[in-house]
């Protein structure tokens, strides 16, 4: 009887620890409000600002100059005539990037998230 109660208690504690751990992980991954200060300060947490960024700005209507004025150049992976990529999340294998493509006039024609 003691072994059975002990096993049940052990399983209960294990499930409790997993539940609490999962809750803490979920809380630490909540969105961060996009501000230029947050964007520049938290380069590897930028992915958590994307919802706020998309709600505040219509990126598809911007030019390359507008994007640079808004996001700056800190934490860029590349800056070419027709593309500009920003690091948004550190990953063990490859980082996550927010990439923009521009036409010959510098207008945004596409932006997406991809892994390098």
Backbone as a chain_set.jsonl record, in Angstrom:
{"seq": "XXXXXXXXXXXXXXXXXXXXXXXXXXXXXXXXXXXXXXXXXXXXXXXXXXXXXXXXXXXXXXXXXXXXXXXXXXXXXXXXXXXXXXXXXXXXXXXXXXXXXXXXXXXXXXXXXXXX", "coords": {"N": [[0.831, -1.19, 0.0], [1.937, 1.249, 0.816], [3.954, 1.575, -1.14], [2.404, 1.887, -3.416], [0.996, 4.285, -2.869], [3.182, 5.968, -2.664], [4.192, 5.849, -5.273], [2.051, 7.001, -6.672], [2.082, 9.56, -5.544], [4.608, 10.421, -6.406], [4.233, 10.477, -9.197], [2.222, 12.408, -9.322], [3.605, 14.693, -8.324], [5.562, 14.917, -10.326], [3.962, 15.52, -12.582], [2.894, 17.937, -11.7], [5.211, 19.528, -11.512], [5.961, 19.582, -14.226], [3.734, 20.948, -15.267], [3.895, 23.471, -14.022], [6.397, 24.284, -14.971], [5.886, 24.418, -17.735], [4.025, 26.457, -17.806], [5.59, 28.6, -16.969], [7.367, 28.794, -19.106], [5.636, 29.504, -21.16], [4.793, 32.017, -20.287], [7.142, 33.479, -20.447], [7.425, 33.797, -23.123], [5.755, 35.727, -24.12], [4.257, 38.353, -26.121], [6.084, 41.299, -27.038], [5.838, 44.77, -26.897], [6.223, 46.627, -29.857], [8.622, 49.051, -30.152], [10.91, 51.518, -31.26], [13.062, 51.648, -29.567], [12.859, 49.202, -28.085], [13.196, 47.427, -30.24], [15.847, 47.908, -31.021], [17.199, 47.346, -28.671], [16.625, 44.68, -27.936], [17.581, 42.586, -29.814], [17.591, 39.77, -30.307], [15.088, 39.079, -29.489], [13.254, 40.076, -31.165], [11.376, 38.735, -32.715], [9.24, 38.436, -31.038], [8.067, 40.872, -31.123], [6.804, 41.216, -33.487], [3.978, 40.974, -33.986], [2.986, 43.317, -32.792], [4.421, 45.216, -34.285], [3.358, 44.747, -36.878], [0.707, 45.476, -36.407], [0.932, 48.19, -35.919], [2.135, 49.353, -38.175], [1.955, 49.539, -41.728], [3.762, 47.69, -43.426], [4.006, 46.852, -46.048], [3.446, 49.018, -47.596], [5.598, 50.66, -47.478], [8.83, 52.191, -48.144], [12.263, 51.313, -48.811], [13.83, 53.193, -47.519], [11.977, 54.15, -45.629], [11.673, 51.825, -44.053], [14.27, 51.559, -43.027], [14.416, 53.966, -41.595], [12.48, 53.408, -39.669], [13.243, 50.891, -38.471], [15.998, 50.968, -38.248], [19.52, 50.143, -38.641], [20.868, 48.441, -36.989], [21.654, 45.142, -36.11], [21.254, 43.988, -38.592], [21.267, 41.457, -41.057], [21.931, 41.504, -43.701], [22.333, 44.079, -46.184], [21.411, 44.956, -49.052], [20.953, 46.371, -52.385], [18.37, 45.562, -53.298], [17.341, 44.126, -51.196], [16.869, 43.618, -47.667], [17.668, 42.386, -44.58], [16.782, 41.47, -41.288], [17.983, 40.289, -38.181], [15.972, 38.367, -36.032], [15.584, 36.351, -34.198], [17.584, 34.267, -32.239], [18.997, 31.156, -32.98], [20.009, 27.781, -32.486], [20.909, 26.28, -34.716], [20.4, 27.883, -37.068], [19.806, 31.381, -37.463], [16.682, 33.218, -37.117], [15.135, 35.324, -39.473], [13.83, 38.519, -40.514], [12.94, 39.398, -43.587], [13.131, 41.745, -46.247], [12.146, 42.602, -49.544], [12.798, 44.708, -52.326], [11.649, 46.844, -54.996], [12.963, 48.4, -58.03], [12.59, 51.06, -57.453], [12.753, 51.197, -54.764], [10.556, 50.454, -53.281], [8.7, 48.389, -51.041], [8.239, 45.109, -51.995], [7.863, 42.646, -51.051], [7.802, 40.936, -47.927], [8.994, 38.73, -45.446], [9.347, 36.054, -43.034], [12.106, 34.067, -42.385], [14.437, 31.325, -42.165], [17.915, 31.377, -41.951]], "CA": [[0.0, 0.0, 0.0], [2.84, 2.388, 0.903], [4.617, 1.73, -2.429], [1.411, 2.387, -4.358], [0.788, 5.693, -2.535], [4.421, 6.654, -2.982], [4.252, 5.948, -6.73], [1.04, 7.98, -7.068], [2.581, 10.857, -5.125], [5.717, 10.748, -7.303], [3.643, 10.834, -10.498], [1.533, 13.682, -9.121], [4.63, 15.741, -8.221], [6.167, 15.034, -11.653], [2.998, 16.234, -13.424], [2.83, 19.291, -11.175], [6.441, 20.216, -11.918], [5.85, 19.828, -15.666], [2.713, 21.973, -15.492], [4.447, 24.756, -13.607], [7.466, 24.6, -15.921], [5.268, 24.797, -19.004], [3.424, 27.77, -17.604], [6.641, 29.595, -16.917], [7.884, 28.949, -20.456], [4.652, 30.235, -21.946], [4.802, 33.408, -19.855], [8.365, 34.139, -20.887], [7.374, 33.958, -24.561], [4.675, 36.633, -24.497], [4.616, 39.425, -27.045], [6.704, 42.526, -26.557], [5.374, 45.892, -27.715], [7.231, 47.206, -30.732], [9.072, 50.439, -30.142], [12.254, 51.542, -31.834], [13.988, 51.338, -28.462], [12.82, 47.753, -27.861], [13.755, 46.772, -31.428], [17.311, 48.019, -30.988], [17.725, 46.806, -27.42], [16.376, 43.245, -27.812], [17.712, 42.05, -31.176], [17.244, 38.347, -30.399], [13.69, 38.899, -29.087], [12.436, 40.834, -32.108], [10.257, 37.915, -33.191], [8.12, 38.635, -30.12], [7.525, 42.213, -31.385], [6.25, 41.271, -34.837], [2.533, 41.262, -33.967], [2.839, 44.737, -32.495], [4.943, 45.937, -35.451], [2.38, 44.617, -37.964], [-0.498, 46.224, -36.04], [1.214, 49.624, -35.925], [2.656, 49.837, -39.449], [1.679, 48.793, -42.952], [5.109, 47.545, -43.993], [3.937, 46.634, -47.494], [3.305, 50.327, -48.25], [6.775, 51.451, -47.173], [10.009, 52.114, -48.997], [13.449, 50.872, -48.08], [14.196, 54.301, -46.642], [11.024, 54.125, -44.506], [12.017, 50.671, -43.207], [15.508, 51.895, -42.303], [14.067, 55.002, -40.6], [11.698, 52.775, -38.61], [13.921, 49.786, -37.787], [17.434, 51.206, -38.125], [20.376, 49.153, -39.296], [21.456, 47.533, -35.999], [21.15, 43.775, -36.178], [20.905, 43.543, -39.94], [22.053, 40.334, -41.574], [22.47, 42.042, -44.95], [21.724, 45.304, -46.681], [21.719, 45.077, -50.469], [20.063, 47.306, -53.078], [17.0, 45.066, -53.424], [16.93, 43.337, -50.033], [17.321, 44.022, -46.345], [17.274, 41.336, -43.643], [17.025, 41.746, -39.879], [17.927, 39.18, -37.236], [14.857, 38.52, -35.09], [15.64, 35.313, -33.162], [18.783, 33.435, -32.241], [18.691, 29.736, -33.033], [21.232, 26.986, -32.414], [21.347, 25.894, -36.049], [20.431, 29.078, -37.907], [18.931, 32.423, -36.906], [15.444, 33.577, -37.795], [15.276, 36.666, -40.031], [12.74, 39.223, -41.173], [13.536, 39.851, -44.831], [12.383, 42.627, -47.133], [12.589, 42.727, -50.936], [12.411, 46.01, -52.857], [11.735, 47.013, -56.442], [14.011, 49.341, -58.445], [12.31, 52.369, -56.851], [12.908, 51.088, -53.315], [9.29, 50.107, -52.639], [8.595, 47.017, -50.549], [7.412, 44.229, -52.828], [7.638, 41.418, -50.284], [8.544, 40.741, -46.682], [8.641, 37.455, -44.818], [10.234, 35.524, -42.006], [12.742, 32.846, -42.856], [15.62, 30.849, -41.443], [19.109, 31.496, -42.783]], "C": [[0.875, 1.254, 0.0], [3.519, 2.651, -0.438], [3.659, 2.318, -3.463], [1.157, 3.883, -4.124], [2.015, 6.523, -2.891], [4.549, 6.865, -4.495], [3.253, 6.992, -7.235], [1.508, 9.39, -6.722], [3.719, 11.317, -6.043], [5.2, 11.198, -8.667], [2.953, 12.189, -10.398], [2.536, 14.835, -9.07], [5.277, 15.985, -9.591], [5.245, 15.834, -12.588], [2.89, 17.697, -12.992], [4.038, 20.106, -11.611], [6.398, 20.53, -13.414], [4.852, 20.932, -15.973], [3.233, 23.358, -15.152], [5.533, 25.19, -14.57], [6.917, 25.056, -17.248], [4.65, 26.174, -18.901], [4.465, 28.866, -17.584], [7.217, 29.82, -18.305], [6.922, 29.772, -21.297], [4.661, 31.709, -21.568], [6.023, 34.138, -20.388], [8.374, 34.372, -22.389], [6.269, 34.907, -25.013], [5.194, 37.733, -25.418], [5.25, 40.595, -26.307], [6.205, 43.642, -27.467], [6.519, 46.41, -28.574], [7.401, 48.683, -30.442], [10.457, 50.405, -30.76], [13.298, 51.205, -30.774], [14.034, 49.838, -28.186], [13.473, 47.0, -29.013], [15.278, 46.772, -31.383], [17.934, 47.392, -29.746], [17.658, 45.277, -27.371], [16.422, 42.554, -29.175], [17.238, 40.608, -31.262], [15.84, 38.047, -29.899], [12.744, 39.623, -30.041], [11.233, 40.042, -32.613], [9.033, 38.082, -32.306], [7.475, 40.011, -30.287], [6.774, 42.276, -32.71], [4.757, 41.573, -34.866], [2.29, 42.749, -33.743], [3.315, 45.588, -33.676], [3.922, 45.922, -36.584], [1.1, 45.4, -37.678], [-0.289, 47.734, -36.177], [1.564, 50.176, -37.305], [2.245, 48.927, -40.601], [2.994, 48.697, -43.725], [5.084, 47.405, -45.509], [3.812, 47.944, -48.273], [4.537, 51.202, -48.058], [7.854, 51.311, -48.25], [11.172, 51.604, -48.151], [13.899, 51.95, -47.097], [13.281, 54.363, -45.417], [11.365, 53.006, -43.524], [13.261, 50.977, -42.385], [15.239, 52.968, -41.254], [13.343, 54.391, -39.406], [12.527, 51.785, -37.788], [15.416, 49.999, -37.58], [18.228, 50.146, -38.87], [21.074, 48.23, -38.301], [20.835, 46.15, -36.142], [20.694, 43.365, -37.558], [21.823, 42.404, -40.352], [22.66, 40.711, -42.917], [21.691, 43.275, -45.35], [22.191, 45.494, -48.121], [20.72, 46.029, -51.123], [18.607, 46.857, -53.049], [16.544, 44.191, -52.259], [17.556, 43.877, -48.756], [16.783, 42.996, -45.362], [17.7, 41.703, -42.229], [17.012, 40.452, -39.084], [16.754, 39.423, -36.294], [14.855, 37.453, -33.995], [16.9, 34.489, -33.347], [18.352, 31.975, -32.198], [20.003, 28.979, -33.042], [21.774, 26.69, -33.805], [21.468, 27.105, -36.962], [19.458, 30.105, -37.35], [17.675, 32.618, -37.738], [15.579, 35.033, -38.241], [13.96, 37.208, -40.562], [13.361, 39.85, -42.407], [12.592, 40.699, -45.656], [13.003, 42.579, -48.518], [12.016, 44.019, -51.487], [12.499, 46.023, -54.377], [12.827, 48.039, -56.761], [13.824, 50.737, -57.864], [12.417, 52.347, -55.327], [11.628, 50.772, -52.571], [9.304, 48.645, -52.192], [7.715, 46.22, -51.504], [7.091, 42.934, -52.1], [8.396, 41.513, -48.976], [8.062, 39.44, -46.062], [9.683, 37.089, -43.779], [10.807, 34.236, -42.535], [13.956, 32.516, -41.996], [16.797, 30.855, -42.404], [19.692, 30.161, -43.164]], "O": [[0.596, 2.209, -0.725], [3.655, 3.804, -0.845], [4.053, 3.146, -4.285], [1.11, 4.659, -5.079], [1.891, 7.651, -3.367], [4.966, 7.934, -4.942], [3.575, 7.778, -8.126], [1.346, 10.312, -7.521], [3.775, 12.49, -6.414], [5.679, 12.187, -9.223], [3.088, 13.023, -11.293], [2.323, 15.858, -9.721], [5.513, 17.132, -9.969], [5.707, 16.724, -13.302], [2.804, 18.59, -13.835], [3.896, 21.253, -12.034], [6.762, 21.633, -13.822], [5.097, 21.764, -16.847], [3.033, 24.308, -15.909], [5.584, 26.359, -14.95], [7.44, 26.002, -17.835], [4.752, 26.971, -19.833], [4.243, 29.948, -18.128], [7.53, 30.96, -18.649], [7.345, 30.639, -22.061], [4.548, 32.568, -22.443], [5.929, 35.312, -20.745], [9.248, 35.081, -22.889], [5.886, 34.887, -26.183], [6.393, 38.004, -25.486], [4.988, 40.839, -25.129], [6.157, 43.469, -28.684], [7.635, 46.606, -28.094], [6.446, 49.459, -30.482], [11.104, 49.358, -30.777], [14.299, 50.549, -31.064], [15.115, 49.261, -28.065], [14.218, 46.046, -28.792], [15.918, 45.761, -31.673], [19.084, 46.955, -29.782], [18.556, 44.645, -26.815], [15.421, 42.003, -29.633], [16.54, 40.255, -32.213], [15.43, 36.887, -29.881], [11.557, 39.763, -29.748], [10.186, 40.62, -32.905], [7.907, 37.892, -32.765], [6.45, 40.292, -29.666], [6.165, 43.3, -33.021], [4.313, 42.362, -35.7], [1.476, 43.361, -34.434], [2.67, 46.578, -34.023], [3.647, 46.96, -37.185], [0.477, 45.929, -38.598], [-1.22, 48.467, -36.512], [1.315, 51.351, -37.577], [2.195, 47.705, -40.46], [3.287, 49.537, -44.577], [6.037, 47.796, -46.183], [4.047, 47.97, -49.48], [4.522, 52.373, -48.439], [7.793, 50.446, -49.125], [11.066, 51.484, -46.931], [14.301, 51.645, -45.974], [13.745, 54.599, -44.302], [11.348, 53.211, -42.311], [13.306, 50.689, -41.189], [15.769, 52.897, -40.145], [13.561, 54.802, -38.266], [12.516, 51.832, -36.558], [16.037, 49.271, -36.804], [17.673, 49.354, -39.631], [21.8, 47.325, -38.714], [19.619, 46.02, -36.279], [19.839, 42.489, -37.695], [23.011, 42.398, -40.028], [23.771, 40.291, -43.24], [20.557, 43.491, -44.922], [23.226, 46.109, -48.377], [19.751, 46.446, -50.489], [17.71, 47.664, -52.807], [15.477, 43.58, -52.324], [18.617, 44.501, -48.768], [15.576, 42.757, -45.311], [18.812, 42.177, -41.996], [16.136, 39.609, -39.281], [16.558, 40.539, -35.812], [14.196, 37.626, -32.97], [17.237, 34.071, -34.454], [17.439, 31.612, -31.456], [21.005, 29.479, -33.552], [22.972, 26.833, -34.046], [22.518, 27.33, -37.564], [18.405, 29.746, -36.823], [17.615, 32.234, -38.906], [16.073, 35.876, -37.492], [13.091, 36.455, -41.002], [14.211, 40.733, -42.296], [11.399, 40.409, -45.753], [14.224, 42.522, -48.662], [10.889, 44.392, -51.164], [13.311, 45.314, -54.972], [13.534, 48.494, -55.862], [14.777, 51.512, -57.786], [12.195, 53.366, -54.674], [11.609, 50.816, -51.341], [9.849, 47.779, -52.876], [6.582, 46.61, -51.787], [6.169, 42.21, -52.476], [9.483, 42.087, -48.91], [6.883, 39.092, -46.141], [10.736, 37.715, -43.662], [10.081, 33.402, -43.075], [14.425, 33.336, -41.207], [16.684, 30.391, -43.539], [20.703, 30.105, -43.865]]}, "num_chains": 1, "name": "protein.A"}
